[in-house]
Amino acid sequence: MTTREHDASVYEQVQSSPDFQELKRRFRSWTFPMTAAFLAWYLLYVVLSGWARDFMGTELFGNINIALIFGLLQFVSTFGIAWAYSRHAEKKLDPIADKLRHEVEERSE
C-alpha cells in the first residue's frame, strides 16, 4: 500500500466514524437555520426597501429613517452571527474536530 493510498484510507475511516458524523450534524444544525434566518432578514430589508418606501422613509429623529436603521442592523446582525458561530464552534465543534485531528495524525504516522 502506498502512502497516498494509506492516507486516503485513513481519511475514509475518519469520515465514516460516528464522531465525524456528529461533527457534521452539529455544524449543519447550527449553520443551516442561521443562514436561513439571515437570508430571510436580508430579504425583508430588500422587500421593504422596494415595496414599502413610505414605511422605510419614516424619519425617526433628524435625518435618520427606518431604512438607515435597518441597513445598519444588517451589519450588526452579521457581526453578531459571526460572534455566535465562533462561540458555537469553540464549545460544540472544536473538541470533536481536535479529537479527529489527533486520530488522523496518529494513524498517519
TAURTA-V184567 format. One line per field, one symbol per residue. phi: phi as a letter, one per 30 degrees, with the letter a starting at -180 (. if undefined). Layout:
phi: ???
This chain:
phi: .ddddddddddddddddddddddddddddcdddddddddddddeddddddcbdddddddcaicdcdeddedddddedddddddddddddddcceddddddddddddddd
